[in-house]
């Protein structure tokens, strides 16, 4: 089903990008289609959160487990909601002076064939927009 993997070098430190991605409570401030987020549980290396995504007539809530593996990896897995499965990771590697090579991967499938069909039509553009939102947030925070 929809899978996206990419590596990209960005002009921010691995620590800066790690902190940005691990701060899931701020996602509604900048992430497209994220219309709400509630943290159920938070520890140093684990966040369980409900996210509400909305686009046009679609609105879905799902729960994910975010493993924050200091200092260079974040794994996201699905626990409850409209997906059959969801796997996502972010890996942050130093690349030159003050830069980061970001390794991003996402793979998921909706239970609903209607939702799956809808996302298949716009998946690549949607992922590009979401990754772009993280880049835009990094620029806003770190210059």
HELIX and SHEET records of a PDB file:
HELIX    1   1 UNK A   14  UNK A   22  1                                   9    
HELIX    2   2 UNK A   24  UNK A   29  5                                   6    
HELIX    3   3 UNK A  113  UNK A  142  1                                  30    
SHEET    1   A 7 UNK A   3  UNK A  10  0                                        
SHEET    2   A 7 UNK A 100  UNK A 110 -1                                        
SHEET    3   A 7 UNK A  83  UNK A  94 -1                                        
SHEET    4   A 7 UNK A  73  UNK A  80 -1                                        
SHEET    5   A 7 UNK A  58  UNK A  69 -1                                        
SHEET    6   A 7 UNK A  46  UNK A  55 -1                                        
SHEET    7   A 7 UNK A  34  UNK A  42 -1                                        
END                                                                             
